[in-house]
Amino acid sequence: MKEADKTKNVQELSREVKDMRKEIDSMKELLGGLIKVMMDHDDQFSDEDEYN
């Protein structure tokens, strides 16, 4: 494999890793929001007669 091809492959992989990091950060933000909503929802139903 030529040196130029190796460099191109490394650059491509680097871009892919950066894209994956952005996606993971987005997922963390989304999951954090969902957890917060679920916790807030649980707080609304903390009474003894919540399901009666």
C-alpha positions in Angstrom: 0.0 0.0 0.0 1.3 3.4 -0.9 2.0 6.0 1.7 -0.6 8.4 0.1 -3.2 5.6 0.4 -2.4 5.1 4.0 -2.7 8.8 4.7 -6.0 8.9 2.9 -7.3 5.9 4.9 -6.2 7.5 8.2 -7.9 10.8 7.3 -11.1 8.9 6.4 -11.1 6.9 9.6 -10.4 10.1 11.6 -13.5 11.7 10.0 -15.6 8.6 10.8 -14.5 8.7 14.4 -15.3 12.4 14.7 -18.8 11.7 13.2 -19.3 8.8 15.6 -18.3 11.0 18.6 -20.9 13.6 17.5 -23.6 10.9 17.2 -22.6 9.5 20.7 -22.8 13.0 22.2 -26.2 13.5 20.6 -27.4 10.1 22.0 -26.1 11.0 25.5 -28.0 14.3 25.3 -31.2 12.5 24.2 -30.9 9.8 26.8 -30.2 12.4 29.5 -33.4 14.2 28.5 -35.4 11.0 28.4 -34.2 10.1 31.9 -35.0 13.5 33.2 -38.5 13.3 31.8 -39.0 9.8 33.3 -37.8 11.0 36.7 -40.0 14.1 36.5 -42.9 11.9 35.6 -42.2 9.5 38.5 -42.3 12.5 40.9 -45.8 13.4 39.7 -47.1 10.0 40.9 -45.4 9.7 44.2 -48.7 9.7 46.2 -49.8 6.5 48.0 -53.0 6.4 45.9 -51.2 6.9 42.6 -52.6 3.8 40.9 -56.0 3.6 42.6 
